[in-house]
């Protein structure tokens, strides 16, 4: 598999070509896209000076058919590679036909063999470079490399991307039939020609919505209401607009987001404005603790648009109400929404009317994937952020915000999993599920009690620090009921207590890990409520975090400990937030639903860990 790729194709082969590319590219696929600025109907004509590349199959599409093609790609993309980030590179016709982009061509691909020198020079590219400036593979449905680089789509790509190794790749394009290249045996920017693809029916159902205008009231008042109805064959586009606007959470940028952002850019000729929901408005969202901070979400939307439409002015801003810039920006013309936010769009126009601002044309994009011909519900699902967040549960996260132990060496000891979470977050239930799967249990709460017993290094230090009055009259052990009020009334004393006890507990953890290794265990799960505060998360190979909504945690504490709701709320609020835990998590498990769903998350996470480490075994 290649990490990044670019696809050169025409509209008729777009969907099958993306399906083929999805089997070869794992992370990001760029597709230069050319379209007419407005729909001109079946009889549309293309100026002669813009027809370069037509002989090799290039097709300029109307705005409506372009929108339809984009929707089809995103609707079908998850079936082939749900993790592939597909980015259409939007280009104006003027840019695509410009003669100031040149590349040196040495054609050794299929077709008439020749060696020609066109004026191709990657250093003359201009515009904003791609975020992923290195393209590992160039995929093309054109019959040869020469035809590929003479196409308008390639000219558009060359204007946008930096391809320093392209000439070398073209010289070695005799490998262009290779479809299973590994990263170790390929050169950068390999050229692969895709052949034998059947044209895709561009008129198939894509779940579009047609927006109808109905004039109501007295003639001449010009009042309009907009009604959405299901439409199966067209993506009606009234006209390109100067400025388009849309809003959303934009958590992980999934295909639904990419579709909304891309079509918004297609409809605009000057500016795209995006409102990103502020953190303060996200409390009611499902699994809101998994949502990234607004600054990061703004940055990832900006990065996506910089790739897709650098020719447009872009404004991405946090919003703290449902209106954002639509409440005051009088230059906006079109609001892009999904069916579920259509009512919000109508409220926007109501607000604009109060402020004597022009009403926005509401452009609805359905992000419900259409079912297949057999009506299978398995292919009918909303591309939503909540679904995306649910899919993250039990899945390994490779970018935690803190260091971990080096790569595991099975010959030196077990693989260490740190388990932590807020009070009443279901940590104990996950701990038991991991033990059943063969993990050696290390319970830091029990070890903590042992740390106060005579004979430990902590015992002597605690007496020296807090006095002999903390010793129980009935035994030699430290009376924690006496010690508690002393340390909890003074933060500095509590900090000193932790400095003494935590190292002692971790020393006991290390002894347990050695015991597990001797007994033949490959995995140890270290259950510790103070995992983060004690910085033990840096001493394990990965961290699993359990979460539950604060209201559910309060309910559990009331039921389990017999506390009042107010006392339970004080106890839970004194803990680090779910979001703080999630920031350090490699795996997140939510226990807010039925136990069977928790079980599925643990099963998923365990199986991934076994596959990732490859040598996990258990003596059980």
Secondary structure in CASP SS format (residue, H / E / C, confidence):
PFRMAT SS
TARGET T0000
AUTHOR 0000-0000-0000
METHOD secondary structure of the structure
MODEL  1
X C 1.00
X E 1.00
X E 1.00
X E 1.00
X E 1.00
X E 1.00
X E 1.00
X E 1.00
X C 1.00
X C 1.00
X H 1.00
X H 1.00
X H 1.00
X H 1.00
X H 1.00
X H 1.00
X H 1.00
X H 1.00
X H 1.00
X H 1.00
X H 1.00
X C 1.00
X C 1.00
X C 1.00
X E 1.00
X E 1.00
X E 1.00
X E 1.00
X E 1.00
X E 1.00
X E 1.00
X E 1.00
X E 1.00
X E 1.00
X E 1.00
X C 1.00
X C 1.00
X C 1.00
X C 1.00
X C 1.00
X C 1.00
X C 1.00
X C 1.00
X C 1.00
X C 1.00
X C 1.00
X C 1.00
X H 1.00
X H 1.00
X H 1.00
X C 1.00
X C 1.00
X C 1.00
X H 1.00
X H 1.00
X H 1.00
X C 1.00
X C 1.00
X C 1.00
X C 1.00
X E 1.00
X C 1.00
X H 1.00
X H 1.00
X H 1.00
X H 1.00
X H 1.00
X H 1.00
X H 1.00
X H 1.00
X H 1.00
X H 1.00
X H 1.00
X H 1.00
X H 1.00
X H 1.00
X H 1.00
X H 1.00
X H 1.00
X H 1.00
X H 1.00
X C 1.00
X C 1.00
X C 1.00
X E 1.00
X E 1.00
X E 1.00
X E 1.00
X E 1.00
X E 1.00
X E 1.00
X C 1.00
X H 1.00
X H 1.00
X H 1.00
X H 1.00
X H 1.00
X C 1.00
X C 1.00
X C 1.00
X C 1.00
X C 1.00
X E 1.00
X C 1.00
X C 1.00
X C 1.00
X C 1.00
X C 1.00
X C 1.00
X C 1.00
X C 1.00
X C 1.00
X C 1.00
X C 1.00
X C 1.00
X C 1.00
X C 1.00
X C 1.00
X C 1.00
X E 1.00
X C 1.00
X H 1.00
X H 1.00
X H 1.00
X C 1.00
X C 1.00
X C 1.00
X C 1.00
X C 1.00
X C 1.00
X C 1.00
X C 1.00
X C 1.00
X C 1.00
X C 1.00
X C 1.00
X E 1.00
X E 1.00
X E 1.00
X E 1.00
X C 1.00
X C 1.00
X C 1.00
X C 1.00
X H 1.00
X H 1.00
X H 1.00
X H 1.00
X H 1.00
X C 1.00
X C 1.00
X H 1.00
X H 1.00
X H 1.00
X H 1.00
X H 1.00
X H 1.00
X H 1.00
X H 1.00
X H 1.00
X C 1.00
X C 1.00
X C 1.00
X C 1.00
X C 1.00
X H 1.00
X H 1.00
X H 1.00
X H 1.00
X H 1.00
X H 1.00
X C 1.00
X H 1.00
X H 1.00
X H 1.00
X C 1.00
X C 1.00
X C 1.00
X C 1.00
X C 1.00
X C 1.00
X C 1.00
X C 1.00
X C 1.00
X C 1.00
X C 1.00
X C 1.00
X C 1.00
X C 1.00
X E 1.00
X E 1.00
X E 1.00
X E 1.00
X C 1.00
X C 1.00
X C 1.00
X C 1.00
X C 1.00
X C 1.00
X C 1.00
X C 1.00
X C 1.00
X C 1.00
X C 1.00
X C 1.00
X C 1.00
X C 1.00
X C 1.00
X E 1.00
X E 1.00
X E 1.00
X E 1.00
X E 1.00
X E 1.00
X E 1.00
X C 1.00
X C 1.00
X C 1.00
X C 1.00
X C 1.00
X C 1.00
X C 1.00
X C 1.00
X E 1.00
X E 1.00
X E 1.00
X E 1.00
X E 1.00
X E 1.00
X E 1.00
X C 1.00
X C 1.00
X C 1.00
X C 1.00
X C 1.00
X C 1.00
X C 1.00
X C 1.00
X C 1.00
X C 1.00
X E 1.00
X E 1.00
X E 1.00
X E 1.00
X E 1.00
X E 1.00
X E 1.00
X E 1.00
X C 1.00
X C 1.00
X C 1.00
X C 1.00
X C 1.00
X C 1.00
X H 1.00
X H 1.00
X H 1.00
X H 1.00
X H 1.00
X H 1.00
X H 1.00
X H 1.00
X H 1.00
X H 1.00
X H 1.00
X H 1.00
X H 1.00
X E 1.00
X E 1.00
X E 1.00
X E 1.00
X E 1.00
X E 1.00
X E 1.00
X E 1.00
X E 1.00
X E 1.00
X C 1.00
X H 1.00
X H 1.00
X H 1.00
X C 1.00
X C 1.00
X C 1.00
X C 1.00
X C 1.00
X C 1.00
X H 1.00
X H 1.00
X H 1.00
X C 1.00
X C 1.00
X C 1.00
X H 1.00
X H 1.00
X H 1.00
X H 1.00
X H 1.00
X H 1.00
X H 1.00
X H 1.00
X H 1.00
X H 1.00
X H 1.00
X H 1.00
X H 1.00
X H 1.00
X H 1.00
X C 1.00
X C 1.00
X C 1.00
X C 1.00
X E 1.00
X E 1.00
X E 1.00
X E 1.00
X E 1.00
X E 1.00
X E 1.00
X C 1.00
X C 1.00
X C 1.00
X C 1.00
X H 1.00
X H 1.00
X H 1.00
X H 1.00
X C 1.00
X C 1.00
X C 1.00
X C 1.00
X C 1.00
X C 1.00
X E 1.00
X E 1.00
X E 1.00
X E 1.00
X C 1.00
X H 1.00
X H 1.00
X H 1.00
X H 1.00
X H 1.00
X H 1.00
X H 1.00
X H 1.00
X H 1.00
X H 1.00
X H 1.00
X H 1.00
X H 1.00
X H 1.00
X H 1.00
X H 1.00
X C 1.00
X C 1.00
X C 1.00
X C 1.00
X C 1.00
X C 1.00
X E 1.00
X E 1.00
X E 1.00
X E 1.00
X C 1.00
X C 1.00
X C 1.00
X E 1.00
X C 1.00
X C 1.00
X C 1.00
X C 1.00
X C 1.00
X C 1.00
X C 1.00
X C 1.00
X H 1.00
X H 1.00
X H 1.00
X C 1.00
X C 1.00
X E 1.00
X C 1.00
X C 1.00
X H 1.00
X H 1.00
X H 1.00
X H 1.00
X H 1.00
X H 1.00
X H 1.00
X H 1.00
X C 1.00
X C 1.00
X C 1.00
X C 1.00
X C 1.00
X C 1.00
X C 1.00
X C 1.00
X C 1.00
X C 1.00
X C 1.00
X C 1.00
X C 1.00
X C 1.00
X C 1.00
X C 1.00
X C 1.00
X C 1.00
X C 1.00
X C 1.00
X C 1.00
X C 1.00
X E 1.00
X E 1.00
X E 1.00
X E 1.00
X E 1.00
X E 1.00
X E 1.00
X C 1.00
X C 1.00
X C 1.00
X C 1.00
X C 1.00
X H 1.00
X H 1.00
X H 1.00
X H 1.00
X H 1.00
X H 1.00
X H 1.00
X H 1.00
X H 1.00
X H 1.00
X C 1.00
X C 1.00
X C 1.00
X E 1.00
X E 1.00
X E 1.00
X E 1.00
X H 1.00
X H 1.00
X H 1.00
X H 1.00
X H 1.00
X H 1.00
X H 1.00
X C 1.00
X C 1.00
X C 1.00
X C 1.00
X C 1.00
X C 1.00
X H 1.00
X H 1.00
X H 1.00
X H 1.00
X H 1.00
X H 1.00
X H 1.00
X H 1.00
X H 1.00
X H 1.00
X C 1.00
X H 1.00
X H 1.00
X H 1.00
X E 1.00
X C 1.00
X C 1.00
X C 1.00
X C 1.00
X C 1.00
X C 1.00
X E 1.00
X C 1.00
X H 1.00
X H 1.00
X H 1.00
X H 1.00
X H 1.00
X H 1.00
X H 1.00
X H 1.00
X H 1.00
X C 1.00
X C 1.00
X H 1.00
X H 1.00
X H 1.00
X H 1.00
X H 1.00
X H 1.00
X H 1.00
X H 1.00
X H 1.00
X H 1.00
X H 1.00
X H 1.00
X H 1.00
X H 1.00
X H 1.00
X H 1.00
X H 1.00
X H 1.00
X H 1.00
X H 1.00
X H 1.00
X H 1.00
X H 1.00
X H 1.00
X H 1.00
X H 1.00
X H 1.00
X H 1.00
X C 1.00
X C 1.00
X C 1.00
X C 1.00
X E 1.00
X E 1.00
X E 1.00
X E 1.00
X E 1.00
X C 1.00
X C 1.00
X C 1.00
X C 1.00
X C 1.00
X C 1.00
X C 1.00
X C 1.00
X H 1.00
X H 1.00
X H 1.00
X H 1.00
X C 1.00
X C 1.00
X E 1.00
X E 1.00
X E 1.00
X E 1.00
X E 1.00
X E 1.00
X C 1.00
X C 1.00
X H 1.00
X H 1.00
X H 1.00
X H 1.00
X H 1.00
X H 1.00
X H 1.00
X H 1.00
X H 1.00
X H 1.00
X H 1.00
X H 1.00
X C 1.00
X C 1.00
X C 1.00
X H 1.00
X H 1.00
X H 1.00
X H 1.00
X H 1.00
X H 1.00
X H 1.00
X H 1.00
X H 1.00
X C 1.00
X C 1.00
X C 1.00
X C 1.00
X H 1.00
X H 1.00
X H 1.00
X H 1.00
X H 1.00
X H 1.00
X C 1.00
X C 1.00
X C 1.00
X E 1.00
X E 1.00
X E 1.00
X E 1.00
X C 1.00
X C 1.00
X C 1.00
X C 1.00
X H 1.00
X H 1.00
X H 1.00
X H 1.00
X H 1.00
X H 1.00
X H 1.00
X H 1.00
X H 1.00
X H 1.00
X H 1.00
X H 1.00
X H 1.00
X H 1.00
X H 1.00
X H 1.00
X H 1.00
X H 1.00
X H 1.00
X C 1.00
X C 1.00
X C 1.00
X C 1.00
X C 1.00
X C 1.00
X C 1.00
END
